[in-house]
C-alpha cells in the first residue's frame, strides 16, 4: 500500500491501517529518538507520543513532503522539545562541542573485546558522537534522506547539515584510522 492510500485509509477510520503505519515507521521513529536520548523508558514514551501526534495531525498532512520525512520531523522536534523541557538536554548539547573529547581511548576489558569487531567498533564510535552529528549521519546514510529532507526534519540550515555530516565522518574516519593502526601493530 502506498503512503497516500495508507493515509486516506487511516483518515477513514481504519484502525488496521494506522497499525500498519506504525509498523512501517516505528523503526524510523525509534532511531530518531534514540539518537537523542539513551533512556530506554523515555524512548518508549516519546515514540508513543509521536504516533499520537501523527494520528492527530494526519488530517493536515498534504503530501508536500514524503510521509517518512513528516513523521521523522515530528519525532525529532517532539524529542528535542521534551528533552529541553525536562532539562535533559542543554543548549550546549545542540551547539558546537570539543570534538577531541568524544573518542577517549578505552581501556576496560569490555571495550577491548568490542573493538575486536570493526562493525561493533564503528557502531560504538557513532554512539559517542554528539547527538546532532549522530542524527544527521543516521538520516543521510541509514535512512538515505536528502539534504532538503534533513533540513526539513531538523530545522537546521543546509550548510549546517552538510557541516555536521562532514565533521561526523571525519571524526569516525580519524578514530577508525587509529583503530586500524592498532590492529596492524598486533
N, C-alpha and C positions, 0 to 999 in steps of 0.2 A: 504494500500500500504506500503510495507516495504521500509526502507531507501534507499537501493540500487536501487530499481526500481524508487523511487522518484527522486533521484539524476540523474539517467540516463534520466528520462523524462525531468527534468529541463535542462539538458545539450543538449537535442534535441530541445530545444527552446519552450517547453510547458509552457506558462505563468501561466496557471491554476495550474500546478504542483508546480511552485515557490510560488504562493499564498498559496497553501496548506502547503508547507514547512514553510512559515512564520507563518501561523496559528498554525501549530503543535509546533513550537519552540518559539513563541513570549512570552509566559509566562516565559519560562526559561531565555530568553534574558532580559526581563524587570526586573525579580527578580535579576539577576546578576548585572545589572546596578544600581537598587535601593538600593542594599546593599552597594554600594559605594558612592552614592550621593542622597540627598533628593530633589534636584532641579528638579521639575516635567518637566519643559520645556527642560532642558538638558537631562533628561532621554529619552524623546521622540526623540530628535535629535540624541542621541547616538544609540538608537535602530534602527533608520533608517540607520545610518552609518554602523552599524553592519550587517544588512541584505544586504546592498550594497556590503560590503566586502565579505560576504558569497557568494553572486552571482558571484563576480569577481574571488574569489579563488576556487570556486567549481570544476572547471576543474582539479585542482591539488589535490583534496581530493582523497585519495587512500584507504579509509576504514581501515587504520592502527589502528584506534580507532573508537568508536561509533560516529555517526554524532552529537548526542547531546553534547558529550564531545568536539568535534571540534568546534561547534558553541559557546558553553559556553566559550571556550578558547579565541575565537575571541572577544566575548563580554567583558570578564574580562580584557584582555590586552588592548583592544581599550579604554575602560573606564579609566583604570589606566593611560595610556599614555596621554589621553586627559586632565584628571584632573591635571596631573603633568605639562603639557604644559601651561595650563591656571592658574597655581598656585593655584588651588582649593584644591590640596592635597599636603601636605608637606611630606618630608621624615619621619618626626616623626609620621605621621598618619599610616605609614606602619610598624613602629617599636614597640617595647615593650612600654607599657604605664602604668601609675599608675592606676591599676585596682580599687583601693579603691575609686576613684573619679567618677566612672561611675554610681553608684547607690546611689546618694544622696537621702535622704528622701524627698518625695513630700508632699507639703502642700496646693496646690491650690485645690479649690473645684472640678475642673475637674479631677485632679489626684486622689482624694479620691473616686470620683464616678467610675472612670475607674478601680481602684483596687478592687472594689467590685465584679468584674467578673474576676475570676482567669485566664481564657483564654486570656482576653484582657490584664490583668496584665503581663502575660508571654510574650505576643507579644510586649508590651510596653518595657519590660526589654531587650528583644532581640534587639530592635531598638536602645537601649542605648549602646550596646556593640561596641567596636572598629570595624571598617569596616572589618578587616581581620578575626576577630573572627566570625562576622555575616556571612561572605561568606562561611567559612569552615563549620559552623553549618548548613547553608542552603543547601549547596551541599551534605553534608553527610546525614542529616536527612530528608530533604524535597525532594531533587532530587534523594536520595538513591544512590549516586555515591560512588565508591570505593576509597580507598586511592590513588591508582595509577592514577585514573581519576582526582582526585582533584589536585594531583601533576602536572599532565599534564596541567590542566587549569590554575593554579595559578603560576606555575614555582617554587613553594616552595619545599624544601626538604620534604620527607615523615615525618621525625621526627618533623619538624616544623608544618606540618598539624596536626599531632597527638597531639602535644603540644597545639596548638590553640584550637583544638576541646575539649581537656581536660579542658583547662582554661575557655573556654566559658561555658561549662557545669557546672563547679564548681561555676563560678560567678552567673549563673542562679539558681543553687541549693541553694547557700547561701542566695540569695535575696528572693527566694521563701520560704525558711525556716523562714526568718524574717516576711514575709507576713503572713504565716500560724500562726506563734506565735501571731501576732497582732490580727488575726481573732479569735483565741481561747480566747483572753482576752476580746473580745467584748461580 
